[in-house]
Amino acid sequence: MNLPGGTALPLIGFGTWQLRAKSAYESVRTALEIGYRHVDTATLYQNEADVGRAVKDSGVDREQVFVTTKLRPQDARHARRALESSLRLLDTGYVDLWLIHWPTGRDELVSTWQELLSARDAGLVRNAGVSNYSPALIDLVTEATGERPAVNQIPWSPAQHDPALLEEHRRRGVVVEGYSGLKNTDLRSPVLTEIAQRHGVTPAQVVLRWHLEHDIVILPRSSRRERIAANFDLEGFGLTKEDVTAIDALTRTG
């Protein structure tokens, strides 16, 4: 998937929320070794230095790893300083995507978005986006600046599946990245276990593959090597239209 600036965004990313220090470093190293080329962190996670060190030590060329970090809303008034701190900790030279982690106060919505665009124009970040924004807030910042966020990172799972919301993003040309897709799913659901059994995979793999069928970027997170590998191993099977429809319907029952 390509972002408006032409940067390739890998559909499978590695999430690092709640991974600290040694665990963050080792998990990111493992993920990159397995084949992930997209790593998601945030100032809030307090692991940017560990993530950056893992990218550097992985031996994978920096240009091949898509790195995302996020601005805390409380840092909105000094966004550039917060970004410079993130870049120092990551030591990656630039980030491929910088997101506003949560909507700021109403008075700062536009000025904060302008700060992200300014950082992009200065070459510190390749793409700018948001997280946890509604379509109305996306419209507000787009209309004020003439530039829309490249990405909106929001919670997404079968139980939260909202085709109308997905269409709102598609219409605006905003990529949806889904987070907490496994955390917010009952992996013992008979629908998921039956589909998993039929394809010879795990229910978690079914849920992650379902996101990909909808062109939603996924950010699974684990500190266990076998789980990190399984979450990436989604190419060996495909879901039928009936499978996707059955999982979509979990939003009504889940």
PABAMI-675928 format. One record per residue: z, x negated, y negated of N, C-alpha, C, CB in turn; residue number from 1. Coordinates in steps of 0.2 Angstrom, whole numbers. Glycine has a CB too. Layout:
! PABAMI-675928
Z	X	Y	Z	X	Y	Z	X	Y	Z	X	Y	NUM .
...
This chain:
! PABAMI-675928
0	-4	6	0	0	0	0	-4	-6	6	5	0	1 .
-4	-3	-11	-5	-7	-17	-2	-3	-23	-12	-9	-19	2 .
2	-7	-27	5	-4	-33	0	-4	-39	12	-8	-35	3 .
1	-1	-44	-4	-1	-50	-6	-8	-52	-1	3	-55	4 .
-1	-12	-52	-3	-19	-54	-7	-23	-49	3	-23	-56	5 .
-8	-20	-44	-12	-24	-38	-8	-27	-33	-17	-29	-42	6 .
-1	-27	-34	3	-31	-29	3	-26	-23	10	-31	-32	7 .
3	-30	-17	4	-26	-11	11	-25	-9	0	-30	-5	8 .
13	-19	-8	19	-17	-6	20	-15	1	22	-11	-10	9 .
23	-20	5	24	-18	12	28	-12	13	27	-24	16	10 .
25	-8	18	29	-1	19	35	-2	22	24	3	23	11 .
36	-7	26	43	-8	29	47	-14	26	42	-10	37	12 .
52	-12	23	56	-17	19	63	-17	22	58	-14	12	13 .
66	-23	21	73	-24	24	78	-23	18	74	-31	26	14 .
83	-18	20	88	-16	15	94	-21	16	90	-9	16	15 .
98	-22	10	103	-27	11	110	-24	8	102	-33	7	16 .
110	-17	7	116	-14	4	122	-15	9	115	-6	3	17 .
128	-17	7	134	-18	11	133	-25	15	135	-12	15	18 .
128	-28	14	128	-35	17	130	-40	12	121	-37	20	19 .
135	-44	14	138	-49	9	138	-56	12	146	-47	8	20 .
137	-60	8	138	-68	9	134	-70	15	145	-70	10	21 .
138	-72	20	135	-75	27	130	-70	30	140	-78	31	22 .
133	-64	30	129	-58	34	123	-57	30	134	-52	34	23 .
123	-57	24	116	-55	20	112	-61	21	118	-55	12	24 .
114	-67	21	110	-73	22	106	-73	29	114	-79	21	25 .
111	-72	34	108	-73	41	104	-67	42	114	-73	46	26 .
105	-61	40	101	-55	41	94	-55	38	105	-48	39	27 .
94	-58	32	88	-59	29	83	-64	32	89	-60	21	28 .
87	-69	34	83	-75	38	80	-72	44	88	-81	39	29 .
84	-68	48	82	-65	54	76	-60	53	88	-61	57	30 .
77	-56	47	71	-51	46	65	-55	44	74	-47	40	31 .
65	-60	40	59	-64	39	56	-67	45	61	-69	33	32 .
60	-70	49	58	-73	55	54	-68	60	64	-76	59	33 .
57	-62	60	54	-56	64	47	-54	61	59	-50	65	34 .
47	-54	55	40	-52	52	41	-48	45	36	-49	57	35 .
47	-46	43	47	-42	37	45	-47	31	55	-40	36	36 .
42	-43	27	39	-47	21	41	-43	14	32	-48	21	37 .
46	-39	15	49	-35	9	56	-35	10	45	-28	9	38 .
60	-37	5	67	-37	5	70	-34	-2	70	-45	5	39 .
75	-29	0	77	-25	-6	85	-27	-7	76	-18	-4	40 .
86	-29	-13	93	-30	-15	94	-27	-22	95	-38	-16	41 .
100	-28	-25	102	-25	-31	108	-29	-34	104	-18	-31	42 .
108	-29	-41	114	-32	-44	121	-29	-41	114	-31	-52	43 .
121	-23	-40	127	-19	-37	129	-22	-31	125	-12	-37	44 .
124	-25	-27	126	-27	-20	130	-33	-20	119	-27	-16	45 .
129	-37	-25	133	-44	-26	131	-48	-20	140	-42	-25	46 .
124	-48	-18	122	-53	-13	115	-56	-15	121	-49	-6	47 .
113	-56	-21	107	-59	-24	106	-66	-22	106	-57	-31	48 .
112	-70	-23	111	-77	-22	110	-78	-14	118	-81	-24	49 .
113	-74	-10	112	-75	-3	105	-73	0	118	-71	1	50 .
103	-68	-3	96	-65	-2	91	-71	-4	95	-59	-5	51 .
92	-73	-10	87	-78	-13	87	-84	-9	89	-80	-20	52 .
93	-87	-7	93	-93	-3	90	-92	4	101	-95	-1	53 .
91	-86	7	87	-84	14	80	-84	13	90	-77	16	54 .
77	-82	7	70	-82	6	68	-89	6	68	-78	0	55 .
71	-93	2	69	-100	1	70	-104	7	74	-103	-4	56 .
75	-103	11	76	-107	17	72	-104	23	83	-107	20	57 .
68	-99	22	65	-95	28	58	-99	30	63	-88	26	58 .
56	-103	25	50	-107	26	44	-102	25	49	-109	33	59 .
45	-96	23	39	-92	22	38	-93	14	41	-84	23	60 .
31	-93	13	29	-94	6	32	-89	1	21	-95	5	61 .
34	-90	-5	37	-86	-9	32	-80	-11	39	-89	-16	62 .
26	-82	-12	21	-77	-13	20	-71	-8	14	-80	-15	63 .
22	-73	-2	21	-68	4	27	-63	5	20	-72	10	64 .
33	-64	1	39	-60	1	39	-56	-5	45	-65	2	65 .
39	-49	-4	40	-45	-9	48	-43	-10	36	-38	-8	66 .
50	-46	-16	57	-45	-18	59	-40	-23	60	-52	-20	67 .
63	-35	-21	66	-30	-26	73	-31	-28	64	-23	-23	68 .
74	-31	-34	81	-30	-36	82	-24	-41	84	-37	-39	69 .
88	-22	-43	89	-16	-47	94	-18	-52	92	-11	-43	70 .
93	-14	-58	98	-15	-64	103	-9	-64	94	-14	-70	71 .
109	-11	-64	115	-6	-65	114	-2	-71	122	-9	-64	72 .
115	4	-71	114	8	-78	119	6	-83	116	15	-76	73 .
125	3	-81	130	1	-86	128	-6	-89	137	-1	-83	74 .
122	-9	-86	120	-15	-89	114	-14	-94	118	-20	-84	75 .
112	-7	-95	106	-5	-99	106	-8	-106	106	2	-99	76 .
111	-9	-109	111	-11	-116	110	-19	-116	118	-10	-120	77 .
110	-22	-111	108	-29	-111	105	-31	-104	115	-34	-111	78 .
99	-27	-104	95	-27	-97	92	-34	-96	90	-21	-98	79 .
89	-37	-102	86	-43	-101	91	-48	-98	82	-45	-107	80 .
97	-48	-101	102	-53	-99	104	-52	-92	108	-52	-103	81 .
104	-46	-90	106	-44	-83	100	-46	-78	107	-36	-82	82 .
94	-46	-80	88	-48	-76	88	-56	-76	82	-46	-79	83 .
90	-59	-81	90	-66	-81	95	-69	-76	91	-69	-88	84 .
101	-65	-76	106	-67	-71	104	-66	-64	113	-62	-73	85 .
101	-60	-63	98	-59	-56	93	-64	-54	94	-52	-56	86 .
89	-66	-59	84	-72	-57	87	-78	-56	79	-72	-63	87 .
92	-80	-59	96	-86	-58	99	-86	-51	102	-87	-63	88 .
102	-80	-49	105	-80	-43	100	-80	-37	109	-73	-42	89 .
95	-76	-38	89	-76	-33	86	-82	-32	85	-70	-34	90 .
84	-85	-38	81	-92	-38	74	-91	-35	85	-97	-35	91 .
71	-85	-37	64	-84	-34	59	-84	-39	64	-77	-31	92 .
61	-86	-45	56	-87	-51	54	-80	-54	49	-90	-48	93 .
53	-75	-50	52	-68	-53	54	-64	-48	44	-68	-55	94 .
54	-57	-49	55	-52	-44	48	-48	-44	61	-48	-45	95 .
46	-45	-38	40	-41	-37	41	-34	-40	38	-41	-30	96 .
48	-32	-39	49	-25	-42	56	-25	-45	48	-20	-36	97 .
57	-22	-51	64	-22	-54	64	-14	-55	64	-26	-60	98 .
70	-11	-52	71	-4	-53	77	-3	-57	72	-1	-46	99 .
77	3	-61	84	5	-64	87	9	-58	82	10	-70	100 .
93	7	-56	96	9	-50	98	16	-50	103	5	-49	101 .
101	19	-56	102	26	-57	100	28	-64	110	27	-56	102 .
99	34	-66	97	36	-73	103	34	-77	96	43	-73	103 .
101	31	-83	106	29	-88	108	36	-92	103	24	-93	104 .
112	35	-97	113	40	-102	107	43	-105	119	39	-107	105 .
107	49	-107	101	52	-110	98	47	-116	102	59	-112	106 .
102	45	-120	100	41	-126	97	35	-124	106	40	-130	107 .
98	32	-118	96	25	-116	90	26	-111	101	21	-113	108 .
88	32	-109	83	32	-104	76	28	-106	81	39	-103	109 .
74	30	-112	68	27	-114	68	20	-116	65	31	-121	110 .
74	18	-120	74	11	-122	75	6	-116	81	10	-126	111 .
79	9	-111	80	5	-104	73	4	-101	85	8	-100	112 .
69	9	-100	63	9	-97	58	4	-101	59	16	-97	113 .
59	4	-108	55	-1	-112	57	-8	-110	56	1	-119	114 .
63	-9	-109	65	-16	-107	62	-18	-101	73	-16	-107	115 .
62	-14	-96	59	-15	-90	51	-17	-91	59	-10	-84	116 .
48	-13	-95	41	-14	-96	40	-21	-100	38	-9	-100	117 .
44	-23	-104	44	-29	-108	45	-35	-103	50	-29	-114	118 .
50	-34	-98	51	-40	-94	45	-41	-89	57	-38	-89	119 .
41	-35	-88	35	-35	-84	30	-39	-88	33	-28	-81	120 .
29	-37	-94	24	-40	-98	25	-48	-99	24	-37	-105	121 .
32	-50	-99	34	-57	-100	33	-61	-93	41	-57	-102	122 .
31	-57	-88	30	-61	-82	36	-62	-77	27	-67	-83	123 .
42	-59	-80	48	-60	-76	48	-55	-70	54	-58	-80	124 .
45	-50	-70	44	-45	-65	37	-43	-64	49	-39	-65	125 .
35	-42	-58	28	-40	-57	27	-32	-58	25	-42	-50	126 .
32	-28	-56	31	-21	-56	38	-18	-58	29	-18	-49	127 .
38	-13	-62	44	-9	-64	44	-2	-61	44	-9	-72	128 .
50	0	-60	51	6	-57	58	9	-58	49	6	-49	129 .
60	14	-54	66	18	-55	69	20	-48	65	24	-60	130 .
75	22	-48	78	24	-42	83	30	-44	82	18	-39	131 .
82	35	-39	87	41	-40	85	45	-47	94	39	-41	132 .
78	45	-48	76	49	-54	72	55	-52	71	44	-58	133 .
73	60	-56	69	67	-54	62	66	-57	73	73	-57	134 .
58	70	-55	51	70	-58	52	72	-66	47	76	-55	135 .
56	76	-68	57	77	-75	59	71	-79	62	83	-76	136 .
63	67	-76	65	60	-80	59	55	-79	71	57	-76	137 .
56	55	-74	50	51	-74	45	53	-79	46	52	-67	138 .
44	60	-80	39	62	-85	42	60	-92	38	70	-85	139 .
48	60	-93	51	59	-100	50	52	-102	59	60	-100	140 .
51	47	-97	50	40	-99	42	38	-99	53	35	-94	141 .
38	42	-95	31	41	-95	28	43	-102	28	44	-89	142 .
30	49	-104	27	52	-110	29	48	-116	29	59	-111	143 .
35	45	-116	38	41	-122	34	34	-122	45	40	-121	144 .
32	31	-117	29	25	-117	22	24	-115	34	20	-112	145 .
19	29	-112	13	29	-109	12	25	-103	8	26	-114	146 .
18	23	-100	18	20	-93	22	23	-88	19	12	-94	147 .
20	24	-82	24	28	-77	28	22	-73	20	33	-73	148 .
33	24	-70	36	19	-65	32	19	-59	43	22	-63	149 .
31	13	-56	27	11	-50	30	15	-44	26	4	-49	150 .
37	15	-44	40	17	-38	46	21	-40	43	11	-34	151 .
48	26	-36	55	29	-37	58	29	-30	54	37	-39	152 .
64	25	-30	68	24	-23	73	30	-23	71	17	-23	153 .
72	34	-18	77	40	-17	79	41	-10	73	46	-20	154 .
84	45	-9	87	46	-2	81	50	1	94	50	-2	155 .
80	48	7	75	52	11	76	52	19	67	50	10	156 .
76	58	22	77	58	29	74	65	31	85	57	31	157 .
74	66	38	71	72	40	75	78	37	72	73	48	158 .
82	77	37	86	83	34	85	84	27	93	81	35	159 .
82	79	23	81	80	16	73	80	14	84	74	12	160 .
69	81	19	62	81	18	60	87	13	58	82	25	161 .
57	85	8	55	90	3	47	89	1	59	89	-3	162 .
43	92	5	36	91	3	34	92	-4	31	96	8	163 .
37	97	-7	35	98	-14	37	92	-19	39	105	-17	164 .
43	89	-17	45	84	-21	40	78	-20	52	82	-19	165 .
38	77	-14	34	72	-12	27	72	-16	32	71	-4	166 .
25	79	-16	18	80	-19	19	79	-27	16	87	-18	167 .
25	80	-30	26	79	-37	25	71	-38	33	81	-39	168 .
28	67	-34	27	60	-35	20	58	-34	31	56	-30	169 .
16	61	-29	9	59	-27	5	61	-33	7	62	-21	170 .
6	66	-36	2	69	-42	3	64	-48	4	76	-44	171 .
9	61	-48	10	56	-54	8	49	-52	17	57	-56	172 .
6	48	-46	4	41	-44	10	37	-43	0	38	-49	173 .
16	40	-41	22	36	-41	24	35	-33	28	39	-44	174 .
25	29	-31	26	28	-24	34	30	-22	25	20	-22	175 .
35	33	-17	41	35	-15	44	30	-9	42	42	-11	176 .
50	27	-11	53	23	-6	59	27	-4	55	16	-9	177 .
60	28	2	66	32	5	71	27	7	63	36	11	178 .
78	29	5	83	25	8	88	29	11	87	21	2	179 .
92	26	15	97	30	20	94	35	25	102	34	15	180 .
88	33	27	84	37	31	88	38	38	77	35	32	181 .
91	33	41	94	33	47	101	36	46	94	26	51	182 .
105	33	41	112	35	39	112	43	39	114	31	33	183 .
107	46	36	108	53	34	104	57	40	105	55	28	184 .
104	54	46	100	58	51	105	58	57	93	55	53	185 .
105	64	60	108	65	67	103	62	72	110	73	68	186 .
104	56	74	100	53	79	100	56	86	101	46	79	187 .
105	60	87	106	64	94	103	71	94	114	65	95	188 .
99	72	89	95	78	88	91	79	94	91	79	82	189 .
91	85	98	86	86	103	79	85	102	87	93	106	190 .
77	87	96	70	86	94	68	78	94	69	89	86	191 .
73	74	91	71	67	90	72	64	97	76	64	85	192 .
77	65	101	78	62	107	72	64	112	84	64	111	193 .
69	70	112	64	72	116	57	68	114	62	79	116	194 .
56	67	108	50	64	105	51	56	107	49	65	97	195 .
57	53	106	58	46	108	57	45	115	65	44	106	196 .
60	49	119	59	49	126	51	49	128	63	54	130	197 .
48	53	125	41	54	127	37	48	125	38	60	124	198 .
39	44	120	35	38	117	38	32	120	35	38	109	199 .
44	32	123	47	26	126	50	22	120	42	22	130	200 .
53	25	115	56	22	109	63	25	108	51	22	103	201 .
66	23	103	73	25	101	72	31	96	77	20	99	202 .
77	35	95	76	40	90	76	37	83	82	45	90	203 .
79	31	82	79	28	75	72	26	74	84	22	75	204 .
68	23	79	61	21	78	57	27	76	59	18	84	205 .
58	33	80	55	39	78	55	41	71	57	45	83	206 .
62	41	68	63	43	61	59	38	57	71	43	60	207 .
60	32	58	56	27	54	49	28	54	58	20	56	208 .
46	29	60	39	30	60	37	36	57	37	30	68	209 .
41	41	57	40	48	53	39	46	46	45	53	55	210 .
43	42	43	43	40	36	36	37	35	48	35	34	211 .
34	33	39	27	29	38	21	34	38	26	24	43	212 .
22	39	43	17	44	43	16	48	37	18	49	49	213 .
21	49	33	21	52	26	20	47	21	27	56	25	214 .
18	41	22	17	35	17	23	34	13	11	37	13	215 .
29	35	16	35	33	12	38	27	14	41	39	14	216 .
39	22	10	42	16	11	49	16	14	42	11	5	217 .
50	12	19	57	12	22	60	6	21	56	14	30	218 .
67	6	21	71	1	19	77	0	24	74	1	12	219 .
76	0	31	81	0	36	86	-6	35	79	1	43	220 .
92	-6	36	97	-11	36	101	-12	42	101	-11	29	221 .
102	-18	44	106	-19	50	108	-27	50	103	-18	57	222 .
113	-29	53	115	-36	53	114	-38	61	122	-37	51	223 .
112	-33	65	111	-35	72	104	-37	73	113	-29	77	224 .
102	-43	76	96	-45	77	91	-40	81	96	-51	81	225 .
94	-37	87	90	-32	91	88	-26	87	94	-30	97	226 .
93	-24	82	91	-18	78	86	-20	73	98	-15	75	227 .
87	-25	70	82	-28	64	75	-28	67	84	-35	61	228 .
75	-31	73	68	-31	77	65	-24	79	69	-35	83	229 .
70	-20	81	67	-13	83	65	-9	77	73	-9	87	230 .
69	-10	71	67	-6	65	60	-8	63	72	-7	60	231 .
58	-14	64	51	-17	62	46	-15	67	52	-24	61	232 .
48	-14	73	43	-13	79	40	-6	79	46	-15	85	233 .
36	-4	74	34	3	74	27	4	75	36	6	67	234 .
23	-2	76	16	-1	77	13	1	84	13	-8	75	235 .
18	0	89	15	1	96	15	8	98	20	-2	100	236 .
17	13	93	16	20	95	15	24	89	23	23	98	237 .
12	30	89	11	34	84	13	41	85	3	35	82	238 .
15	45	80	18	52	82	12	57	81	23	54	76	239 .
12	62	85	7	67	85	8	71	79	6	71	92	240 .
3	75	77	4	80	71	10	85	73	-3	84	70	241 .
10	87	80	15	91	82	22	88	81	14	94	89	242 .
23	82	83	29	78	82	31	78	75	28	71	84	243 .
26	76	70	28	76	63	30	83	60	22	73	59	244 .
27	88	62	29	95	60	36	97	63	24	100	63	245 .
37	95	69	44	96	72	49	93	68	44	94	79	246 .
48	86	66	53	82	63	54	85	55	51	75	62	247 .
48	87	52	48	90	46	53	96	46	41	92	43	248 .
53	100	51	56	106	52	64	105	52	54	110	57	249 .
66	99	53	73	97	54	77	98	47	74	90	56	250 .
73	98	42	76	99	35	79	107	35	71	98	30	251 .
76	111	39	78	118	38	84	119	43	73	123	40	252 .
85	115	48	90	116	53	95	111	52	87	116	60	253 .
93	105	49	98	99	49	102	100	43	94	93	49	254 .
